[in-house]
Each structure stands twice: as C-alpha cells, then as structure tokens.
Amino acid sequence: MAVIVGGIGSTHVPAIGKAIAEKKQNDPYWQPFFKGFDYVHYWLARTKPDVAVVFYNDHGLNFFLDKLPTFAVGAAAEYRSEDEGWGIPVSRPIPGDPALSWQLINSLVADEFDVTMCQEMLIDHAVTIPMALMWPGAAWPVKIVPVEINTVQHPLPTLARCLKLGRSIGRAIESYEQDLRVIVIGTGGLSHQLDGKRAGFINKEFDELCLDKIVADPEALTRYSIHDWVEQSGSQGVEFLNWMAMRGAMTGRVSEVHRNYHIPISNTAAATVVLENRDEAERRAA
C-alpha cells in the first residue's frame, strides 16, 4: 500500500531559477533563502520518496484566462516545460505516474470534485523551481502527479474547498495498492502583491500566523474568505491555496520538522516548511 511520508511547502518565484542558473546561491541576497533547503535535502535523502504529488498554480503556460479549470490533474507519462519568458533555462522533462494519477482522478470524482483530466500537460516554474530546489544538481529521483489549482481567475476556490481537495487525495493515495512512498508538495509564495497600488506588499505577521496554523489547526484558516485573504496577504498571496491542499493530503499526526522564512525574494515572502505525517508512516512501517 502507498504511504504519505510528509509534505513540503515551497515558494516558486521565477527569479530563483535565474539565481540557480547563475550560481548565486551564496550571494548575500540569496544565501538566507537557499540555506533553508539544507534540511530539506537531508530529509529527502532519509525518506526516499518515490512519487511527489505537486499542488501548484499555472501561470499561463498550460492554461489561460479563456480556459482555466478550477482543479486539473495530470495523467501523463511525462511532463515537459517550455520557455516562459523569464530568462530561466527550460527544465528537463519529469516522469509521471499515470496509474496513480487515475487513482486520484477516480477518487476525486467519486468525492464530487469536478476535475479536468489532462493526459497531456505542460508544467511551469511553479513545479520545476521547487524540484530544482529540493534536488539540486542531480537527476530528480521521483515521478510526479501535478494538481493545478486556479489562483488567477476569480471566482477562486475557497481555502476550505482546497483543504477538502487535499483530504480526498490523501485518502486516494492511502488506498492505492502499490507500495509507494509519497510526498505532497504545495508551491507558491506567502504574502505578496506584484501589481497595483499595493505592489510590494508583504504581511510578515499574517504569514507567521499561517505557518503556525497550517500545522495543527488548518481549519482556522478556512474562516477567511478569498476577499479577506487578498486583503491580508496581497493579490498573489492566494497561492497559499496550494499549501492548504498539501496540508489536507496528510491524514496522520502532522508535525513540523523544519521551517525557514525569508523576505523579500523578488517582492515575495518566501517560506519553506517540512511536515511529517507520522501516524500513517509509522503504521505502514510496522
């Protein structure tokens, strides 16, 4: 049976890809951010996941405003990226796990989630940059199942809906008969706004509240409407929906084993967390 060993939350700012390409990890501006991944590398080497389910938001590479699903699940054998115009290298293809993808899709539909099923799917920096941060300078040793969440075109799904989406996916993974070690990843910045009168807005106090609550009391965050969330975290801070889905997928006793918070990275509050899904991992290991 598949087991969910834990979850990782990470930002996906395009400038990170450029910093990696230019080998700026130890520059004073970047070093506090990249240093936050030292523990992530250790944790991944110890847990040795086989598959990563990645909750992310598409930035126009695969979907655009004319056709933008609320939720989409990749069911491809391979996921490619393309030039997005940020001046960062195009990522290597990442292998998929179609059988696990269809397990998730069938379970989501049974739970009354209307998802878009993508047997061909491009992935952008919201997937490739976290992968490069987690496994730098090496072949990525996992297959992925990408799960897209709309954070661009209103109306957006609520935080409660994304938490429920994650819980449905968590149950689907746990009922999968193949022996797999799975991690779930939520990508996106915390508070940030890139346009308008509040461009550059960051709310450290609210970010710290979110990082505290997502571990032990994610339901507390569902009391915020999307309007309230934009007010507190900026128009792009709604990428936290991806983190909520990641947290929902962990059904055991969740504990935080690592946190790094650094501001700003390209006008974005950048956080990195590692959460362990202890009860489920311990039960399956017994």
KAMOWO-V970034 format. One record per pair of residues at least 4 apart in sequence whose ideal C-beta (glycine too) atoms are under 7 Angstrom apart, sorted by the first residue. I is the first residue (numbers start at 1). J is the second residue. If there is no record, write none. Layout:
((I	J) (I	J))
//
This chain:
((1	176) (1	177) (1	179) (1	284) (2	173) (2	174) (2	176) (2	178) (2	180) (2	182) (3	181) (3	182) (3	280) (3	281) (3	284) (4	170) (4	173) (4	174) (4	182) (4	184) (4	249) (4	250) (4	277) (4	280) (5	47) (5	49) (5	181) (5	182) (5	183) (5	277) (5	281) (6	47) (6	183) (6	274) (6	275) (6	276) (6	277) (7	183) (7	184) (7	185) (7	186) (7	246) (7	247) (7	249) (7	250) (7	275) (8	40) (8	134) (8	183) (8	185) (8	273) (8	274) (9	186) (9	243) (9	246) (9	271) (9	272) (9	273) (10	130) (10	133) (10	185) (10	187) (10	272) (11	188) (11	189) (11	265) (11	268) (11	270) (11	271) (12	125) (12	126) (12	129) (12	130) (12	187) (12	188) (13	189) (13	265) (13	266) (13	268) (13	270) (14	86) (14	88) (14	125) (15	19) (15	265) (15	266) (16	20) (16	129) (16	133) (16	265) (17	21) (17	86) (17	88) (17	125) (17	129) (17	132) (18	22) (18	87) (18	88) (19	24) (19	25) (19	30) (20	132) (21	88) (21	89) (24	30) (25	30) (25	31) (25	34) (26	31) (27	31) (30	34) (31	35) (32	262) (33	262) (33	265) (33	270) (36	260) (36	262) (36	272) (37	41) (37	133) (37	272) (38	42) (39	43) (39	258) (39	274) (40	44) (40	134) (40	258) (40	272) (40	274) (41	45) (42	46) (43	47) (43	257) (43	258) (43	274) (44	49) (44	134) (47	181) (48	181) (49	142) (49	181) (49	182) (49	183) (50	142) (50	143) (50	180) (50	181) (50	182) (51	97) (51	100) (51	142) (51	143) (51	144) (51	145) (51	180) (51	182) (52	142) (52	144) (52	183) (52	185) (53	145) (53	147) (53	169) (53	182) (53	184) (53	249) (54	127) (54	144) (54	146) (54	147) (54	185) (54	187) (55	147) (55	149) (55	185) (55	186) (55	187) (55	242) (55	245) (55	246) (56	126) (56	127) (56	146) (56	148) (56	187) (56	242) (57	126) (57	148) (57	149) (57	150) (57	151) (57	152) (57	188) (57	239) (57	242) (58	62) (58	63) (58	124) (58	148) (59	84) (59	124) (59	126) (60	64) (61	82) (61	84) (61	122) (61	124) (62	121) (62	122) (63	67) (63	68) (63	69) (64	68) (65	153) (68	150) (68	152) (68	153) (69	116) (69	148) (69	150) (70	150) (70	157) (71	113) (71	115) (71	116) (71	147) (71	148) (71	149) (71	165) (72	115) (72	116) (72	118) (72	148) (73	101) (73	104) (73	105) (73	115) (73	117) (73	118) (73	147) (74	79) (74	96) (74	101) (74	118) (74	121) (74	145) (74	146) (75	98) (75	101) (75	102) (75	105) (75	117) (75	118) (75	119) (76	96) (76	98) (76	118) (76	119) (76	120) (76	121) (77	96) (77	98) (78	93) (78	95) (78	96) (79	93) (79	94) (79	96) (79	121) (79	123) (79	144) (79	146) (80	93) (80	122) (81	90) (81	91) (81	122) (81	123) (81	124) (81	128) (82	90) (82	122) (83	90) (84	124) (84	125) (86	125) (88	125) (91	128) (94	131) (94	140) (94	144) (95	143) (96	101) (96	143) (96	144) (96	145) (97	101) (97	143) (97	145) (98	102) (99	103) (100	104) (100	145) (100	176) (101	105) (101	145) (102	106) (103	107) (103	172) (103	176) (104	108) (104	145) (104	169) (104	172) (105	109) (105	115) (105	117) (106	110) (107	111) (107	168) (107	171) (107	172) (108	113) (108	115) (108	168) (108	169) (109	113) (109	115) (111	168) (113	165) (113	168) (121	146) (123	127) (123	128) (123	146) (125	129) (126	187) (126	188) (127	131) (127	146) (128	132) (129	133) (130	134) (130	185) (130	187) (131	135) (131	140) (132	136) (135	140) (135	141) (147	245) (149	157) (149	162) (149	241) (149	242) (149	245) (150	156) (150	157) (151	156) (151	238) (151	239) (151	241) (156	226) (156	238) (156	241) (157	161) (157	162) (157	241) (158	226) (159	163) (159	221) (159	222) (159	224) (159	241) (159	244) (160	164) (160	222) (161	165) (162	166) (162	241) (162	244) (162	245) (163	167) (163	218) (163	222) (163	244) (163	247) (163	248) (164	168) (164	248) (165	169) (165	245) (165	248) (166	170) (166	244) (166	245) (166	246) (166	247) (166	248) (166	249) (167	171) (167	248) (167	249) (168	172) (169	173) (169	249) (170	174) (170	248) (170	249) (170	250) (170	251) (171	175) (171	251) (172	176) (173	182) (174	251) (174	280) (176	180) (184	246) (184	249) (184	250) (185	246) (186	242) (186	243) (186	245) (186	246) (187	242) (188	239) (188	240) (188	242) (188	243) (189	236) (189	237) (189	239) (189	268) (189	269) (189	270) (190	207) (190	210) (190	233) (190	237) (190	240) (190	269) (190	271) (191	201) (191	202) (191	203) (191	206) (191	207) (191	233) (191	234) (191	237) (191	269) (192	202) (192	234) (192	236) (192	237) (192	267) (192	268) (192	269) (193	198) (193	199) (193	200) (193	201) (193	234) (193	235) (193	236) (194	199) (194	236) (194	267) (195	199) (196	235) (198	234) (200	267) (201	234) (202	263) (202	264) (202	269) (203	207) (203	232) (203	233) (204	208) (204	263) (204	269) (205	209) (206	210) (206	232) (206	233) (207	211) (207	261) (207	269) (207	271) (208	212) (209	213) (210	214) (210	221) (210	240) (211	259) (211	261) (211	271) (211	273) (213	217) (213	218) (213	220) (213	221) (214	218) (214	221) (214	243) (214	247) (215	254) (215	256) (215	275) (218	244) (218	247) (221	244) (224	228) (224	229) (225	229) (226	230) (226	238) (227	231) (228	232) (229	233) (229	237) (229	238) (230	234) (230	235) (230	237) (230	238) (233	237) (233	240) (240	244) (241	245) (242	246) (243	247) (244	248) (245	249) (250	254) (250	275) (250	277) (251	280) (252	277) (252	278) (252	279) (252	280) (252	281) (253	278) (253	279) (254	275) (254	277) (255	275) (255	276) (255	278) (256	273) (256	275) (257	274) (257	276) (258	273) (258	274) (259	273) (260	271) (260	272) (261	271) (262	270) (263	269) (263	270) (264	268) (264	269) (265	270) (277	281) (278	282) (279	283) (280	284) (281	285) (282	286))
//
